[in-house]
């Protein structure tokens, strides 16, 4: 058994967040040391929790369309690795827990990424492109000084080198050129983001062509 295989068994048995997960633990990742693209998203939704297949939902359909890849390619761990900020479904807001304006799924559990990401990244040495999907991945990797300290950062770009540091997801995605050849920030592909996409047509007009080219080059 390889070190990566042993580590994935540990991930599958993780109970770190169990007391906070109403639906129970079911870590959902897709990882292989040969992967050329790494997708770091938020956390599994209800449908993904039920099937155990990452991005096996409407969000995944849109993401695959954005990337210009088939389901066959997307679900080939030797080509595409998927490592969310939270590995388990966090549950959803309820009438008693939601504050004004809150709806949908809860945020990823904060314990997961610090516990597992660095350990897993150490084995993903062939990755050529990292897609940071949604605000939680972007906050963790782009706004908290991890551009040069995580195991994948081959460029010398540091957060302090970025002019007009972004404060929102929209600003971050607009400044995608600032994050070097390795990282590309994306909005979440959820249908709940249709309003954002309609208000930001530049994303599909400009950035998607770049992403599809980078994906094609990475998969080679």
N, C-alpha and C positions, 0 to 999 in steps of 0.2 A: 504494500500500500504506500502510495506517495505521500509526501507531507501535505500537499494540497487536498488529497482525498481524505486524509485524517482530519484536516481542518474543517472540511465541509461536513463531515460527520458531527463534529463538535457544534457547528452552526445549527445543524438540523435538530440537535438535542437541547439547544439553548432555552433556558427558562428565566433569563434575566428579567424580562418584563412581564412575566406571567401574571403577577398580582394586578397589573393594570389593563390586561387584555380580556375584555368580556367574552370574546369569541374564542379565546384560547390561543396558544402559540402554534404557528405554522410558518416557519421562516421560508421565504421564497426568494431564491437567488439562482443565477445561471452563470457559472464560472468555469473557466478552463485556462490553464497557463498559456495556451496557444492563441487566445483571443486577440484580435487586432483592434477592436472597438470596445470601449467600456461605456455603458449607460448607467449613470447614477441618478436615480429618480427619487421619489418621495417615499411611498410605502405601498404595499399591496392594497387594492380595494376589495370589496366584498366578493366579487366574482373571482378575482385572482386567489383570494383566500380559499374559496371553495374548490377550485381546480388545481391549485398549486403550480399554475403556469404563469410566469410573469408577463404582464401587459397582454393578457388574454381577454381583452375587453375593447370597448369602443376607443379608449385612449390609445391602446396598442395599435388598433387599425390606423388611426391618424398618424401615430408616430412612424409606423412602417411606411406610410405614404410620404411623410416628410423626408425620410431617409432614402426613399427610392429602393427599398429592398423587399423581397418576398418573405412570407412566413417561414419558408424553408431556411433561408439565410439567417433571418432574425433569430430563430430558435436553434441555430447551430452554435453551441457554446464555444466551439473552436474558432468561430468568427466573431461572435458578439457576446460579450459578458454583460451581465445585468446585476448590479449591486445597489439596491436602494438605500436611502438614509435609514429607514426602518425596515427590517426584514419581515415583520409580521403585520397583519391588518390591525390598525389601532382602534377600530370601531368608528362610530359616527356620532355627531352631535345629536343630542335629544332636546326635547322641549325644556327639560330641567337643567341641562348642562350648557346649552348654547347661550352666549351673550348676543346682544343685538347685532344682526348682520352675519352671524355665524351659521353655517349649514354645511352639509356634506360630511366627508370623513374628517376625523381628528388628525392633528399633525403627527408625523412619525415620532415614535418614542425616542427621547434624546439619549438613551443609554446605548443604543445599538451601534451607531457609527464609531464612537470612541472605543468601544469594546472590540469591534471586528475589522473595521476598514483597513487599518494599517497592516494587520496580519495578512489579510487577503491580497492587498495591493502588492505586497512583497513578492507574490507569485505571478503577478500579471505583467511580466517583463516584456511582452511582445506588443503591448497596447500602443497604438499610434494616434488614437483620437479618443478623447473623453468628452462625452455629451452630458452636461449638467442640466437635468430636466427639472425645472421648478425652483421656487425660491429657497427651499431648505438646503438643497445640494449646493446652490450658488452661495448661500450665506456661509456654509461650512467650508467650501473650498476656495471661494474667491474673495470673501470679505473678512475672513478670520485668519489671514496671513498663512494660508496653507499652500500657496502657489509654489513655493520652493521647498517645503519641508515634507510633502507627501512623497511616497515612493515613485510616483510617475512623473514628477516635474523635471523634465530634461532641460528646459530653458532656464535662464537665469532671471526671468521676469519676477519681480516681487511686487507685492501690493503697493508699496510706497512709490513704485515707478509709474503707477497709473494716474494720469491726470484726470481731474473731474471725477473722483471716485463715485461710483454709482451707489444709490441708496435704496432703489426699488428694483423690482424684477424688470420693469420696462426699461429703466436706465441701463441695467446690466446687460440685457439682451441687445440693446442699441449699441453698446460699446463692445460688442463681441470681438472686434479686431484687437482690442487692448489686451486680450488674454493669451496671446501667443498662438503658436500652431497646435498646441496640445488640447487646450480647453475650448469648448464652444458652449455657451449658455443658451438654453431654450426655454420657452414657456411650457407649462404643462399642457399636453395634448388633449386634456379632458374636454368633452363637449361643454362643460361648464365654463370654458374659456372662450366660447364663441364670440362673446361681446368684445373681449380683449382683441381677438384676431380681427374683428371687423373695424376696430378703432385703430389698429396698427397694421395697415396693409403692406407697409414696407417689409414686414417680416417675411411674408410669403413671396414678395416680389424680389427681394434682395438676398436675404440670408439663406433661404431654402436652396437656392441654386448653389451657393457656396457649400452648404452642408452636404448636398448630394454628391458634389464633386469630391469633397474630402472623404466621404464614406467610400466612394468608388476607389479612390487612391489607397485608402487604408486596407481595404479588403483585397486589392490588387489582383 
